[in-house]
Amino acid sequence: MFYRKPKGSDGFNLVEVILACAIFPIIVIGLTQGYNAVRSSYTLAKQFNEMYAVLSACPEVDRGLEYDYISSGTNCYPTSSFYAEGGSGNVITYSPVLQVTETPDLPASDPLQEVPDSKVINISVGYQNSPAPPLQLRLLITRNGIGQP
């Protein structure tokens, strides 16, 4: 007995093949751009996480310093490099910068200017050769302790 295929099931026609050839590259380009965006975001988030770890260490060191001796020359971390995560062996170098300002020397528009017997510590940490903006932390230190304004 002879079996006859239903009409329209003979496979792909030329229009369908051309349409598939036009759509497939668009899908691949979209997936590639999405992958690159996720990879870039992950890399940036990893750098911010590592810089935040450095910033988090700064107040711990500064708490041990005496109020009278803390100045802009104080280093906020004992080293300025660490190994990258993932076991690659790459060394990441960062540059911490401390700027200490007595509260009376702050601009009049700064709300901390009126806090007596205090210093404002601005800590900035950025990677060397990195497009990421530096992370910043602002601390208010008094003779009686430390706080985050």
N, C-alpha and C positions, 0 to 999 in steps of 0.2 A: 504494500500500500504506500502510496506517495503522500508524504506530509508536506504541507505548504505552510511557510512562516506567515504570521500575521503581518499586515501592511505596516511599514514604519519600523520594523525591527531588523533592518538590514545593516546596522552598525551606524557609524558616524558619517555624516555627510561633510562636504567641504566647508560649509559655513560654520558648523560646530567645531571643526578642527581649528579653523582660523581664529574663532572666538576664544577657544581654549588657549591657543598660543599667545593671544593678546592679554588674557586675564592672568595666566600663570606668572609671568614676570612681575606683574603688579603685586600679586600676593607675596612673592619671594622678597621683593624690595621692601614691602611693609613689614614682613617678619624680621628682615635684617635690621631695619631701622629700629624696630622695637627692641630687639636684642641689644643693639648698641646703646640705646637709651638706658636700659636696665643695667648694663655693664658699667656705663659711665656713672650712673646714680650710685651703684654699689661702691665703686672706687671712691667717689667723693664722700659717701657716708662712712666708709672705712677710715679715710683720712680725718674727717671730723671727729670720729670716735677716738682715734689715737691722739689728736690734739686735745680733746676734752680730757683725756686721761692725764695729759701733761698739766693742763689748767687745774684739774682737781688736786694735783699734788702741790701746786703753789701755795694755797692757803695753809696746808698742813705744815709746810716749812716755815711760812711767815708767822704762824702762831707761836713758834718757838723763838722768834726773834724779839728782842726788846724794842719797845716803842721808840726809844731814843736813838736806836742804831739802824732802823730800817730806812733805806734810801733808794734812790733810783739805780744805784750800782749793785744792789742786792740781787743775786742770782736766785731764781725761784725753783730751780731743779738742779740736782747735782750733776747731770749730764745733759748734753744737747743732741743725743742720737739714741736710737734703739733699733732692734731688729724688726723687720716687717713680719706680719703674721703669715702663716701658711708654709713656714719652713724654707722660704726661698733663699734665705741668707742675706737678702738685701738690707742695707742699713739706711734708715730714714733719719734725716737731719732736720731739726727744727730750730727756730730762733726765738726764745722767750725774751720779752722786753718788759721790764718793770719801770713804771713811772710813778713816783711818789710825790704828792703835792699836799702841802699843809692846807687845811680847809680855809683859813683866812686868805690864802693866795688864789683860791678858785674864783672864777668870774662871778659877778653879783647875781647872774641869772641861774647859777647852780644852786639847787636847794640844799646841798650839803655844806655850803659856805658858812651857814649859821651854826653848825655843830662845833661846840668849843673843844679845844684840846684834842684835835683829831687829825688824821691824815687820810687821804684818798689814794688808794693803790690801783692803778690801771695796769693790768697784765694782758699782754698781747702775744699770741703764739701763732706763728705761720711757718709752713714748710718752705725750705729753700728750693727754688726752681719749681714752684707749684702755682697754678692759676687760681687756686682756692683762696678766698679772702681769709685773713687771719681771724682767729677766734679771740674774743676779748672778754675779760672779767673785770668788774669794778668792785673793789672792797673798801669799806670804811673801817679804819682801825683807830681805836681810842686807847687811852692809857689803861682802860679797864677791860678791853677785849676787842673782838673782831666781829664784823657783821657785813651782810651784803645789802647795799642800798637798792 
